[in-house]
Amino acid sequence: MKRFIACILGIVFFILSHQCVFPQSAASQGPEATKHMSAKAIIEAAMKSTRKNFNIGRLESLTLEMESVTTTVKGNNEKSQSTGESRISIKFPDQIRFEVYTDFSTNQNLSVVKLDKTRFSTSVETLVDGKPFYFGSNLGSVAPKFTKGQQIASLRTRVFQAIFPITLETDLYPDLIFTYVGEAESRDGKANVIEVSEKDGNRQFRLFFEKKNQHLVMMVEKYFDSIVQKKEVEKTYYYSDFKEVRGILFPHKIVTQTGKFMTEELSVKKLEFNPSFKANFFEVKDEKINPF
């Protein structure tokens, strides 16, 4: 599996550098409707392969808990690491709560983002030795300011990255367009490639489904960061350590590569299907768009 993924990655870098996605016969297969049907068929085959023992019925809610090791690379290639824990809770289709706890060497951060249908809030709390610590008013003047639409779009993207490899359900993402684009081939096998794009066209994903067992083994994300980095960003996600939970086989390890550096490793610790939540768990009392 590792060798296959490494070979596919090499193909991706060649493709991107030469601006030739796939052989013309594979990339151009007729009308858009045909492409969508092809993408749907590939994803349905992946669902069939990974849900052989799935007996939960309709998926109405989900909670996912993960541990992370994040590597930050500075301009001089100096690296620093932080560890963290995150929990995504969803009541489909439009109630989301995303909690992230990050432990740095000198302090900790706790962020909570909530979407309750159309209401949205985000908060960030800085802790030192477990106690709240406040920087003062200067931080708010230099922190980037995001609109409500940008914040919600970012939340939905993070949810897609974490949840789609588990559920493979396209109906949960009505704002995304799934299109079949062709095959990637290496010495060890082939992968079907699906392109996922947002309706506004800013962010694009390439999903690589290994043809041998239909598993999603890799995803390449590209977007233009117009606020912080002011350049195009590319990230590659590698999926491995497939284990079965409640009848669904899915990757428990996700390694992220940003540019030429491995920047994050996520490990799934707990997954619950159709959990129940307290009545006010997703409630947004006061909308807050920028956390500082």
Secondary structure, DSSP 8 states (H G I E B T S, - for coil): -HHHHHHHHHHHHHHHHHT--S-HHHH--SSHHHHHHHHHHHHHHHHHHH-TT----S--EEEEEEEEEEEEE-TTS-EEEEEEEEEEEEETTTEEEEEEEEE-SS-EEEEEEEEETTEEEEEEEEEETTEE----THHHHHS----HHHHHHHHHHHHHHHHHHHH--GGG-TTEEEEEEEEEEETTEEEEEEEEEETTSSEEEEEEEETTT--EEEEEEEEEETTTT-EEEEEEEEEEEEEEETTEEEEEEEEEEETTEEEEEEEEEEEEES----TTTT--SS-BSS--
